[in-house]
Amino acid sequence: MASNRRTLFAAVATVLASVSLYPLFIGALWFWAGAGAVAAVAVAGTLTRRRRLPVAVCLAGGLLALLLYLNLVFAGARSWGHLVPTLSSLRALWHLAGQGFDQAGKYAPPVPQLHSMLLLAAAGIGITALLVDLVAVRLESAALAGLPLLLLFAEPFTVSVSRSVVGITVAFCAGVAGYLALLSSEGRDRIREWEQPNPGPDEMPDSAVRAAVHPWTARDPAVRQRTAGDRRHPRSRRPGVPRPEYAAEQGTARVEEHDGPQLQEFRHDAAVPAGLRA
């Protein structure tokens, strides 16, 4: 449950950070294409984390989900069942991506909503979402997940494009809010792990370990009585020296030696046995 919640916050943080790309495109179609890529990566991350898989497998699963999404949106007509990629659909995606790089050098931002440019935008946002999900959820380091978010946020500042003060403020606040929400979700998960209001049987401390720290905190009365006897008679812990366990209500003492247990009857006002003298 905690990983699913952090996956959701990682996806939200990526979508909010992508708002900073608004000066590069005309219209909002690029935003929805990127949001779909983020959703596909989040679903793939959730499915791969149902089992304890290696990091490389989780990364490959996210890339496969992103490829399926891009193939469905931009080359679905050439796919088998509009979903499963074929050789023809993969060639179409490769050709469309090449056109996008060529048109990116021809057009000055903001660029029109061409299929090739939308493909590059969705792929870039999807790869950022994959890195954020992998670092924040799988590697459990939400702080380091801010690096790919920062790269996505700083992309518009690498080109010469006019930006309004209001737009910059809104984009900055959205990106910061998403990142802080991701950090907050990780903090809440760690606090819940520390609290553990209902620990399982395997998480309960052993009575002998607790008695070693403080004998009076032991749950087992026998352990508590034995450790108490060791504290009263430190010499009884040495090899060859008797180790008594008193039964006050019967006036008896059980003396254990290395050659076997013995039972001795004596009165409380009797002389102290030689083995117990300080």
N, C-alpha and C positions, 0 to 999 in steps of 0.2 A: 504493500500500500504506500509506503514511504517513497519507494522508487518511482511509482506511478505519479505521485504528486510532484516529485521533483522533475520528472519528464515533462509534465504539463507546464511547469514554470520555466523550464529551459526552452520549450517551444514558444511560449509567450514572450520571453526575453528576446529571442531571435526575431520574432515578428515585429516587436516594438523597435528593435535596433535597425531593422530594414526600412523604417519610416524615413531615415536620413537620406535614402536614395531618391527621394521625390524630385530633387532638381535635375536628375539625369534623364527623366522620361516625361513624355506628354501623356496625360491621362493616368488612370489608376489600375489598368489591366495588369501591369507588371506586379503590382502589390498582391493581387489575388493569385496570380500564378506562383509567386514566391511563398504565399501562405499555404497553398496546396502542397508544395514541396516540403515545407516544414512539417505539415501534418503527416505526410507519408513517412518521413524520417522518424517522427515520434512514434508512430504505430509500429514500425520495424524495430525500434529500440525497445519498446515494451514487450514485444513478442520474443526477442532474443534474450531478454533478461528473465524470462520464466525459468530458464535453466542456467546454471553457472557455466557459461561458455567463455572461451578465451577472448581477449580483447580484439584480436585479429578477426575472429568470427563475427563479433558484433559489428565491427567496422565494415566487413564485407556485406553483412546483412543490410546495413543502412545504405550502402552504395547500390545494392541491388534494388532496394525499394525506391530509391531516387531515380534509378534508370527506368524502372517500370512506370513510374509516374510521368517522367518526361516522354517516354515512348507512347504512353496513352494520350497525352495532351497534344503532342506535336507530330506524332507519326502513327496515330492510331489506325488510320485508314490502310496502312501497309502492314499492320500487325495481325497475328493470328487471333481472331476473336476480339480485335481491338485492344488486346491486353498483352498477350505474350509476344515478346519481340521476335522478329524474324531478321534474316540477313538484309532484306530490303529495307525494313524500318530502321535498322541500325545505320545503314548507309545514308538514309535520308536525314537522320539526326546528325551524323557527322558532317554531311554537306551543309545542313542548316547552321550548325555551329561555326563552320568556316565562313559562311556568308555573314554571320554576326560579327566576327572579328574584322572582316573587311569593311563592313558598314560602320563599325565603331570608329574606324579611322577616317571615314568620309564625312560623317555627320557630327556636328557640334552639339553638345547637350543644350537643351533637352532634345532627345532623339524621338522620332515617331514610334508608334507601337507596331513595329515590324515583328514578324514571327521569329526571325533570327535573334533580334535583340531581346525579345521576351524569353526565348530559350536560355540565353546567357544569364539573364537576370534570375530566372527560376533556378538554374543550376548553381549559380553563385550563392544564392540565399539557402538553397538546400544543402550545399556543402558546409556552409557555416553552421546550419542547424545540426548537421551530423557531428561536427567537431564539438559543439557546445554540449550536445547530449552525451557524447562519449566521455568528455572530461568531467562534466558536472555530475552525471548519474553513474556511469560505469566506473570511472576512476574516483568518484566521490571527492571532487575538488572544484567546488563552485567558484572559488576565487580565480583559479587559472582559466576557467571558462570565459572570463572577461576578455581574454586576448583575442579569440576569433570574433567576439562581439565588437571589440574595438576596431579591428580591421574592417569589418563591415560598416561601422559607423563612420570611419575616416575616409571611406572610398570617395565620397563627393568632394572632399577637400583636395584630392590629388589632381583634379581637372579644373579648368577655368570656367566657372558657371556662376551666374548671379543667384544670390540667395537673399531672401528677406530676413529681417531680424526676427519677426514672428515665427517664420518657418524654422529657423535655426533653433529658437528657444523651444518650440514644441517638439522637434525631433530630439533635441538634447534631453529634455525632461522625460520623453517616452523611453529613450534608451537607458537612462539612469534608473527609472522606475522599474523597468524589466530586470535589470541586473540586480538591484537591491532586493526585489522580490525573490529572485533565485537564491541569493545569499540567505535571505530570511527563511526560505523553505529548508535549506540545509541546516541552519541553526536549530529550527524546531525539531527536525528529525534527530539531531544529535542529543538534544535535551530529552526527548522521549526515550532514546536508548539509554541514557544515564539514569533516568528515573526508574524504569522497569517496575511499575507498581505490582505486577503479578509475575514474579520470576518462576520459571519452570523448575521441575525437580532436579534437572542437571545443573541449574544455576544456583541451587542452595548450597551454602558453605558446609563443609564437612565438620562433624562434631570434634573430631580429633584435631583438625587444624585450628578451630576456634579455641579449643582448650589449650593449645600450645601458646596462643596469644594471651588468653586470660582463662584460667580453668573454670571460673564461676560462670562463664557464658556458655558452657557446653550444654547441649540439649540432653545428652545421654547421662542419666544419674551415675551410671557405673564409671563413665569417663571422668565426670566431675569428682567422684569419690576417689578414684585412683590418682588423679593429678593433685588433689588436695593432700593425699597421703604422701606424695612425693615432695610437696612443699614443706610438710611438717617434718619429714625425716629425710633430709637430703642425702644422708649416708646410705639410705636403702637403695639408691640408684646405682651404687657402685657394684661391680661384679663380686659375687660371693657373700654379699651382705643381705640379710633377710629383708623382705619388703612387706610390711604389715598392711592389712586392710581391716579396720576395726568394725565390729558390730556391737555398738554400745548397749543395745537393748538386751543382748545375751551375755555380755561380759566376756566375749571371746575375741581372739585375734587369729587371723589366718596368716601364717608365715610361709612365704614362697621362697625356696632356694633353688639353686641350679640342679640339685639332685632329686627334686620332686617336692610337691606341696605337703605340708604337715599342719596339723591342727593342734593348738595348745590351749588349754583352759587355764586361766589365771584370774585372780581377783584384782580389782582396780587398785586396792591398797597394797598389793603384793609388790615385791621387789621388781625393778625393771630388768628385763632379760639383758644378758651381756651384749647381745648383738645390737641392742638399741641404745646403748649408752653412748653419749657424745664423746 
